[in-house]
Amino acid sequence: MTVPPLNLLVESASAAIPISAVTAEQFDSWLAGQSPRVQTWLASVNFKADAGSFATIAGDDGALSAVILGLGRGDDPWATGGLAKALPKGLYRFASTHGASADFSTTAALAWALGGYSFNRYKSEPASQRATLVWPEGCDRAYVEYAVTAATLSRDLINTPAADMLPDALEQTARDLAAGHGAAISVITGDDLLAKNYPMIHAVGRASTVAPRLIDFTWGEASAPKLTLVGKGVCFDTGGLDLKSASGMALMKKDMGGAATLLGLAHMIMAAKLPVRLRVLVPAVENAVAGNAFRPGDVLQTRKGITVEIGNTDAEGRLVLGDALTEAMAEKPALVIDCATLTGACRVALGPDLPGLFVEDDALAADLLAAAKAVHDPLWRLPLYAPYRKMIDSKVADINNAGEGGFAGAITAALFLKEFTVPGVPWVHIDSYAWNASDRPGRPAGGEALSQRALFALIKTRFAR
């Protein structure tokens, strides 16, 4: 990052250019109170107060003196998300709001900062300067700082090419994060995974020149309720011997998006000092092709003790998660959350913006969906439909990692993971795309921490003192 997004939010300054934010419903009454010059100008540019629309207004000296921002119906959390890049370089403040939602100050600051993000690590020219915003009055500044820092970390991890973000680099990021918050970290690497009984993580990652590993860090008081996050850390996915096509492989640097999302979430939890005993497990591997790669038809042992027939080497994420979930469940924490860029089937069903949510506990699902709605970070619940479990039966092992037919791929993947959970331990599985295909206000093209703010809101509420 050349310009950290939080640098786009600054302390109060009297020289800041005022922004008036107004809904479409309130626009006519607001306009009636403006000078004839402003009324004529906005009519000439056909300003309609649609969400995210804006017009700059010059003063008598010709210099920029004010901005009018449209809020549409007032419920679009991304109305300010394009301003950091679209407005002329300068310092701005919200002078008035008309018809805005109660949480406007917080969502406005969050969207402004997130919209100013750009990934410039490999650019020879520095990023262009962005417009900066005075912290809005009434903004939950601490929350915005947590959320923007977390999303920036996750976006940077996902956007970094695999050559610079293989399991060793992901481990270093986790070590840096742990050190920054005083967390304890341990890593099991290479053949030690076999010695310590993580055979599926080893099998998936052994063909890479960078050894597979299980990253494990803990934070918080030992007596606090246990919260365990498990993130899929497949740093690049060729598909293995069931090789992906060139187009299918093009975005596979993002196949560690689950791990990236939860590392950012871990930062939010630790920065906010939530009263939990946090544990983060990241099985970090590259699913590569070599003479020692695991094969279709192989039968793998697992930490759980069940056996898995490999129906497809490109269904590798659920394998590494299976071993990690087994370890996560052993402590019987108060809540286990896993996040993974797991299936194309979920994208076909829900598109890129809606992560699939799988959870058996209806009350937990309702709480998470309510949290997601409150923080404008949507999820969509899909069923753990038990009759589909037979689709991943195996004739030679206890279960198949892919099965036949291709039906209900997101559901069968979730049912596979369910085999590595234990009754009585609340478990949330999120199948995320972790990517924005195009630029939108607040959401630049590239890596994205989908579900991160929703999960934080759930955890904060669920484990409040």
C-alpha positions as CSV (number, residue, x, y, z in Angstrom):
1,M,0.0,0.0,0.0
2,T,1.4,3.4,-1.0
3,V,-1.3,5.4,0.8
4,P,-2.8,3.6,3.9
5,P,-6.5,4.2,3.8
6,L,-6.6,5.4,7.4
7,N,-4.5,8.3,6.3
8,L,-7.5,9.5,4.4
9,L,-9.2,10.3,7.7
10,V,-7.7,13.2,9.7
11,E,-8.3,15.5,12.7
12,S,-10.6,18.5,12.4
13,A,-9.4,21.4,10.3
14,S,-11.1,24.7,9.8
15,A,-9.9,25.0,6.1
16,A,-11.8,21.8,5.1
17,I,-14.2,22.1,2.2
18,P,-17.8,21.5,3.4
19,I,-19.9,18.6,2.0
20,S,-23.7,18.7,2.3
21,A,-25.2,15.2,2.1
22,V,-28.8,15.0,1.2
23,T,-31.3,12.3,0.3
24,A,-33.4,12.4,-2.8
25,E,-36.5,13.0,-0.7
26,Q,-34.9,16.0,1.1
27,F,-33.2,17.4,-1.9
28,D,-35.9,19.9,-3.1
29,S,-36.3,21.4,0.4
30,W,-32.5,21.7,0.8
31,L,-32.2,23.2,-2.6
32,A,-34.8,25.9,-1.8
33,G,-32.6,27.2,0.9
34,Q,-29.6,27.7,-1.4
35,S,-28.6,30.7,-3.4
36,P,-29.9,31.3,-6.9
37,R,-26.4,30.7,-8.2
38,V,-26.2,27.2,-6.6
39,Q,-29.7,26.4,-7.7
40,T,-28.9,27.3,-11.3
41,W,-25.6,25.4,-11.3
42,L,-27.1,22.2,-9.9
43,A,-30.0,22.4,-12.4
44,S,-27.4,22.9,-15.3
45,V,-25.6,19.7,-14.3
46,N,-28.9,17.8,-13.8
47,F,-28.0,16.8,-10.2
48,K,-30.6,14.3,-8.9
49,A,-29.2,13.3,-5.4
50,D,-28.9,9.7,-6.4
51,A,-26.8,7.6,-3.9
52,G,-23.1,8.4,-4.5
53,S,-23.7,11.2,-7.0
54,F,-22.0,14.5,-6.2
55,A,-21.4,18.0,-7.6
56,T,-18.7,20.4,-6.8
57,I,-19.5,24.1,-6.4
58,A,-17.1,27.0,-7.0
59,G,-17.0,30.1,-4.9
60,D,-16.9,33.6,-6.2
61,D,-13.2,33.4,-6.8
62,G,-13.6,30.3,-8.9
63,A,-12.0,28.0,-6.4
64,L,-13.8,24.9,-5.1
65,S,-15.9,26.0,-2.1
66,A,-18.5,23.2,-1.4
67,V,-19.7,19.7,-2.5
68,I,-23.2,18.4,-2.6
69,L,-23.5,14.6,-2.1
70,G,-26.5,12.6,-3.0
71,L,-27.7,9.8,-0.6
72,G,-30.5,8.4,-2.6
73,R,-33.0,6.8,-0.2
74,G,-30.5,7.3,2.6
75,D,-29.8,3.6,3.1
76,D,-26.8,3.0,0.9
77,P,-23.7,2.5,3.1
78,W,-21.4,3.0,0.1
79,A,-22.6,6.5,-0.8
80,T,-19.3,8.1,0.2
81,G,-17.2,5.2,-1.1
82,G,-16.1,6.8,-4.4
83,L,-15.2,10.3,-3.0
84,A,-11.7,9.7,-1.9
85,K,-10.7,8.9,-5.5
86,A,-13.2,11.1,-7.3
87,L,-13.0,14.4,-5.6
88,P,-10.1,16.8,-6.2
89,K,-7.2,16.4,-3.9
90,G,-7.9,18.4,-0.7
91,L,-9.5,18.3,2.8
92,Y,-13.2,17.8,3.2
93,R,-15.7,17.7,6.1
94,F,-19.4,16.9,6.4
95,A,-21.1,20.2,7.2
96,S,-24.7,19.0,7.1
97,T,-26.7,15.9,6.5
98,H,-30.4,15.8,5.4
99,G,-32.3,12.6,5.7
100,A,-29.2,10.4,6.4
101,S,-29.4,7.2,8.4
102,A,-28.6,7.2,12.1
103,D,-25.2,5.4,11.5
104,F,-24.2,7.8,8.6
105,S,-21.2,9.2,10.4
106,T,-19.6,5.8,10.9
107,T,-20.6,4.3,7.5
108,A,-19.4,7.4,5.7
109,A,-16.0,7.4,7.3
110,L,-15.6,3.6,6.7
111,A,-16.7,3.8,3.0
112,W,-14.5,6.8,2.4
113,A,-11.4,5.1,3.7
114,L,-12.1,1.7,2.1
115,G,-12.9,3.4,-1.2
116,G,-9.4,5.1,-1.1
117,Y,-7.6,1.7,-1.1
118,S,-5.4,0.8,-4.0
119,F,-2.8,-2.0,-4.3
120,N,0.4,-0.4,-5.5
121,R,3.1,-2.7,-4.3
122,Y,4.4,-3.4,-7.8
123,K,3.7,0.0,-9.4
124,S,6.7,2.0,-10.5
125,E,4.8,5.2,-10.0
126,P,3.3,6.2,-6.6
127,A,-0.4,6.2,-6.1
128,S,-2.2,9.4,-7.0
129,Q,-3.2,11.6,-4.0
130,R,-6.6,11.1,-2.5
131,A,-9.1,13.4,-1.0
132,T,-9.0,13.3,2.8
133,L,-11.9,13.6,5.2
134,V,-12.2,15.1,8.7
135,W,-13.5,12.5,11.1
136,P,-17.3,13.0,11.0
137,E,-18.9,14.1,14.3
138,G,-20.4,11.2,16.1
139,C,-18.4,8.6,14.2
140,D,-17.4,5.4,16.0
141,R,-13.8,6.1,15.3
142,A,-12.3,3.1,17.1
143,Y,-14.5,0.7,15.1
144,V,-13.6,2.4,11.8
145,E,-9.9,2.1,12.6
146,Y,-10.3,-1.6,13.4
147,A,-12.3,-2.3,10.4
148,V,-10.2,-0.4,7.9
149,T,-6.9,-1.8,9.2
150,A,-8.3,-5.3,9.1
151,A,-9.8,-5.0,5.6
152,T,-6.5,-3.5,4.3
153,L,-4.5,-6.4,5.7
154,S,-6.9,-8.9,4.1
155,R,-7.0,-7.1,0.8
156,D,-3.2,-6.8,0.7
157,L,-2.7,-10.5,1.4
158,I,-5.2,-11.6,-1.2
159,N,-3.9,-9.2,-3.9
160,T,-0.3,-10.2,-3.4
161,P,0.9,-12.7,-6.1
162,A,1.6,-16.2,-5.0
163,A,5.3,-15.8,-5.7
164,D,5.4,-13.4,-2.7
165,M,2.6,-15.0,-0.7
166,L,3.4,-18.7,-0.4
167,P,3.0,-20.5,3.0
168,D,6.2,-19.1,4.4
169,A,5.2,-15.5,3.7
170,L,1.7,-16.1,5.1
171,E,3.3,-17.5,8.2
172,Q,5.4,-14.4,8.5
173,T,2.3,-12.2,8.3
174,A,0.7,-14.3,11.0
175,R,3.9,-14.0,13.2
176,D,3.9,-10.2,12.7
177,L,0.2,-9.9,13.6
178,A,0.7,-12.1,16.7
179,A,3.7,-10.2,17.8
180,G,1.9,-6.9,17.4
181,H,-0.8,-8.0,19.8
182,G,1.3,-10.1,22.2
183,A,-0.2,-13.4,21.0
184,A,1.6,-16.7,21.3
185,I,2.3,-18.5,18.0
186,S,3.6,-21.9,16.9
187,V,4.0,-23.4,13.5
188,I,4.2,-27.1,12.4
189,T,6.0,-27.4,9.1
190,G,6.8,-30.1,6.5
191,D,7.2,-33.7,7.7
192,D,6.5,-32.6,11.2
193,L,2.8,-32.5,10.1
194,L,3.0,-36.3,9.7
195,A,4.7,-36.8,13.0
196,K,2.0,-34.7,14.8
197,N,-0.9,-36.2,12.8
198,Y,-2.0,-33.7,10.3
199,P,-1.8,-36.0,7.3
200,M,-4.2,-34.2,5.0
201,I,-2.5,-30.8,5.3
202,H,0.8,-32.6,4.5
203,A,-0.7,-34.5,1.5
204,V,-2.1,-31.4,-0.1
205,G,1.0,-29.3,0.3
206,R,3.9,-31.7,-0.1
207,A,4.4,-31.2,-3.8
208,S,5.3,-27.6,-3.4
209,T,8.9,-26.4,-3.1
210,V,7.6,-24.4,0.0
211,A,6.6,-26.8,2.7
212,P,3.1,-27.0,4.0
213,R,2.4,-25.8,7.6
214,L,-0.2,-25.3,10.2
215,I,-0.1,-21.8,11.7
216,D,-1.5,-21.7,15.2
217,F,-1.7,-18.6,17.5
218,T,-3.6,-17.8,20.7
219,W,-4.4,-14.5,22.4
220,G,-6.5,-13.5,25.4
221,E,-7.1,-14.6,29.0
222,A,-7.0,-18.4,29.4
223,S,-10.2,-18.3,31.5
224,A,-12.2,-16.4,28.8
225,P,-14.7,-18.1,26.5
226,K,-12.8,-19.9,23.7
227,L,-13.3,-18.7,20.1
228,T,-11.5,-20.5,17.3
229,L,-11.1,-19.2,13.8
230,V,-10.0,-21.6,11.0
231,G,-9.0,-20.1,7.7
232,K,-8.2,-21.9,4.4
233,G,-4.7,-20.9,3.5
234,V,-4.2,-22.4,0.0
235,C,-1.7,-19.8,-1.2
236,F,-2.0,-21.0,-4.8
237,D,-4.2,-23.7,-6.3
238,T,-3.2,-25.4,-9.6
239,G,-5.9,-27.9,-9.0
240,G,-3.2,-30.5,-8.5
241,L,-3.1,-33.5,-10.8
242,D,-6.7,-32.6,-11.7
243,L,-5.2,-29.5,-13.3
244,K,-7.2,-26.4,-13.6
245,S,-7.5,-24.6,-17.0
246,A,-5.5,-21.4,-17.5
247,S,-8.7,-19.3,-16.9
248,G,-9.5,-21.3,-13.8
249,M,-6.0,-20.8,-12.4
250,A,-5.9,-17.0,-13.2
251,L,-7.2,-15.9,-9.8
252,M,-5.9,-18.7,-7.6
253,K,-3.6,-16.3,-5.7
254,K,-6.8,-15.5,-3.8
255,D,-7.4,-19.1,-2.7
256,M,-6.1,-18.1,0.7
257,G,-8.8,-15.5,1.0
258,G,-10.4,-17.4,3.9
259,A,-7.2,-17.2,5.9
260,A,-6.7,-13.5,4.9
261,T,-10.3,-12.6,6.0
262,L,-9.8,-14.3,9.4
263,L,-6.4,-12.8,10.1
264,G,-8.0,-9.4,9.6
265,L,-10.8,-10.4,11.8
266,A,-8.3,-11.6,14.4
267,H,-6.8,-8.1,14.3
268,M,-10.2,-6.5,15.0
269,I,-10.8,-8.8,17.9
270,M,-7.4,-8.2,19.5
271,A,-7.4,-4.5,18.8
272,A,-10.8,-4.2,20.4
273,K,-9.7,-6.3,23.3
274,L,-12.8,-8.5,23.1
275,P,-13.2,-10.8,26.2
276,V,-12.4,-14.1,24.4
277,R,-9.6,-16.6,24.4
278,L,-8.9,-16.4,20.7
279,R,-7.2,-19.2,18.7
280,V,-6.4,-18.9,15.0
281,L,-5.6,-22.0,12.9
282,V,-4.4,-21.5,9.3
283,P,-3.4,-24.6,7.3
284,A,-1.1,-22.9,4.7
285,V,-0.2,-24.9,1.6
286,E,0.4,-24.6,-2.1
287,N,-1.6,-27.2,-4.1
288,A,1.2,-27.8,-6.7
289,V,2.0,-30.5,-9.3
290,A,5.1,-32.7,-8.9
291,G,6.0,-36.4,-8.7
292,N,5.0,-36.6,-5.1
293,A,1.6,-34.9,-5.5
294,F,-1.4,-36.7,-4.1
295,R,-3.5,-38.4,-6.8
296,P,-7.2,-39.0,-7.7
297,G,-8.2,-42.3,-6.2
298,D,-5.7,-42.0,-3.3
299,V,-7.1,-42.7,0.2
300,L,-5.8,-40.3,2.8
301,Q,-5.7,-40.7,6.6
302,T,-7.0,-37.9,8.7
303,R,-6.4,-36.4,12.1
304,K,-10.0,-37.4,12.9
305,G,-9.3,-41.0,12.2
306,I,-11.7,-41.4,9.3
307,T,-10.4,-42.1,5.7
308,V,-10.9,-39.9,2.7
309,E,-11.0,-41.1,-0.9
310,I,-9.7,-38.4,-3.3
311,G,-12.4,-37.9,-6.0
312,N,-10.7,-34.7,-7.2
313,T,-7.4,-33.1,-6.2
314,D,-8.9,-29.7,-6.9
315,A,-11.2,-30.2,-3.9
316,E,-8.2,-29.6,-1.7
317,G,-9.4,-26.8,0.6
318,R,-11.8,-29.0,2.5
319,L,-9.0,-31.5,3.1
320,V,-6.7,-29.1,4.9
321,L,-9.6,-27.6,6.7
322,G,-10.7,-31.1,7.9
323,D,-7.5,-31.6,9.8
324,A,-7.5,-28.1,11.2
325,L,-11.2,-28.3,12.2
326,T,-10.5,-31.6,14.1
327,E,-7.8,-29.8,16.1
328,A,-10.2,-26.8,16.7
329,M,-12.9,-29.0,18.0
330,A,-10.7,-30.9,20.4
331,E,-10.8,-28.0,22.9
332,K,-14.6,-27.7,22.6
333,P,-14.6,-24.0,22.2
334,A,-17.7,-21.8,22.7
335,L,-17.6,-21.1,18.9
336,V,-15.7,-22.3,15.9
337,I,-15.8,-20.3,12.6
338,D,-14.2,-21.4,9.4
339,C,-13.9,-19.3,6.3
340,A,-12.8,-20.5,2.9
341,T,-12.8,-19.7,-0.8
342,L,-14.2,-23.2,-1.1
343,T,-16.5,-23.8,-4.1
344,G,-17.4,-22.4,-7.5
345,A,-20.8,-23.8,-6.8
346,C,-21.5,-21.2,-4.2
347,R,-20.6,-18.4,-6.6
348,V,-22.9,-19.9,-9.2
349,A,-25.7,-19.9,-6.6
350,L,-25.1,-16.6,-4.9
351,G,-22.8,-14.6,-7.1
352,P,-19.6,-12.9,-5.9
353,D,-21.0,-10.5,-3.2
354,L,-22.9,-13.0,-1.0
355,P,-20.8,-15.5,0.9
356,G,-22.7,-18.7,1.7
357,L,-23.4,-19.3,5.4
358,F,-23.8,-22.8,6.7
359,V,-24.7,-23.3,10.4
360,E,-27.0,-25.8,12.1
361,D,-28.0,-23.7,15.1
362,D,-30.9,-21.6,14.0
363,A,-30.5,-19.0,16.7
364,L,-26.8,-18.6,15.9
365,A,-27.7,-18.2,12.2
366,A,-30.3,-15.6,13.0
367,D,-27.8,-13.7,15.2
368,L,-25.2,-13.7,12.5
369,L,-27.6,-12.7,9.7
370,A,-28.9,-9.8,11.9
371,A,-25.3,-8.7,12.6
372,A,-24.5,-8.9,8.9
373,K,-27.5,-6.7,8.0
374,A,-26.6,-4.1,10.8
375,V,-23.1,-3.6,9.5
376,H,-24.0,-3.8,5.7
377,D,-21.9,-7.0,5.2
378,P,-24.3,-9.4,3.8
379,L,-24.4,-13.2,4.1
380,W,-26.9,-15.8,2.7
381,R,-27.8,-19.0,4.6
382,L,-27.6,-22.2,2.7
383,P,-28.8,-25.6,4.1
384,L,-26.7,-28.4,5.5
385,Y,-29.1,-30.8,3.9
386,A,-28.4,-34.2,5.4
387,P,-29.8,-36.4,2.6
388,Y,-27.1,-35.0,0.3
389,R,-24.4,-36.6,2.5
390,K,-24.8,-39.8,0.4
391,M,-23.4,-37.8,-2.6
392,I,-20.0,-38.0,-1.1
393,D,-20.1,-41.6,0.0
394,S,-17.1,-43.7,-1.0
395,K,-16.9,-47.4,-1.9
396,V,-13.3,-47.8,-0.6
397,A,-13.1,-45.2,2.2
398,D,-15.3,-43.5,4.8
399,I,-16.0,-40.5,2.6
400,N,-15.1,-39.0,-0.8
401,N,-13.8,-35.4,-1.0
402,A,-15.8,-34.7,-4.2
403,G,-18.2,-37.4,-5.1
404,E,-19.8,-37.6,-8.5
405,G,-22.3,-35.6,-10.5
406,G,-21.4,-32.1,-9.3
407,F,-24.8,-31.3,-7.9
408,A,-25.1,-29.1,-4.7
409,G,-21.3,-28.6,-4.6
410,A,-21.4,-25.9,-1.9
411,I,-23.6,-28.1,0.3
412,T,-21.7,-31.3,-0.1
413,A,-18.4,-29.4,0.6
414,A,-20.0,-28.1,3.8
415,L,-21.3,-31.6,4.7
416,F,-17.7,-32.9,4.2
417,L,-16.4,-30.3,6.7
418,K,-19.2,-31.2,9.1
419,E,-17.7,-34.7,9.4
420,F,-14.8,-33.1,11.2
421,T,-16.9,-31.2,13.7
422,V,-18.3,-32.5,17.0
423,P,-21.9,-32.3,18.4
424,G,-22.4,-29.6,20.9
425,V,-19.7,-27.2,19.6
426,P,-21.3,-24.3,17.7
427,W,-19.8,-24.1,14.2
428,V,-20.1,-21.5,11.4
429,H,-18.8,-22.3,7.9
430,I,-18.6,-19.4,5.4
431,D,-17.9,-20.1,1.7
432,S,-16.6,-16.7,0.3
433,Y,-15.4,-15.4,-3.1
434,A,-13.1,-12.9,-1.3
435,W,-12.8,-10.8,-4.5
436,N,-14.4,-7.8,-6.2
437,A,-14.5,-8.3,-10.0
438,S,-14.8,-4.6,-10.7
439,D,-14.5,-1.2,-9.1
440,R,-17.4,0.0,-7.1
441,P,-17.7,2.7,-4.4
442,G,-15.8,1.6,-1.4
443,R,-15.0,-1.8,-3.0
444,P,-12.1,-1.5,-5.5
445,A,-11.4,-4.4,-7.8
446,G,-9.3,-7.1,-6.2
447,G,-9.2,-8.9,-2.9
448,E,-12.1,-8.3,-0.4
449,A,-12.7,-9.3,3.2
450,L,-16.3,-10.4,2.8
451,S,-18.1,-11.3,6.0
452,Q,-15.3,-9.8,8.2
453,R,-17.4,-7.0,9.8
454,A,-20.4,-9.3,10.1
455,L,-18.4,-11.8,12.1
456,F,-16.9,-9.1,14.3
457,A,-20.3,-7.8,15.1
458,L,-21.6,-11.3,16.0
459,I,-18.5,-12.0,18.2
460,K,-18.7,-8.7,20.0
461,T,-22.4,-9.2,20.8
462,R,-22.1,-12.9,21.7
463,F,-19.1,-12.5,24.0
464,A,-19.9,-9.1,25.5
465,R,-19.0,-8.9,29.2
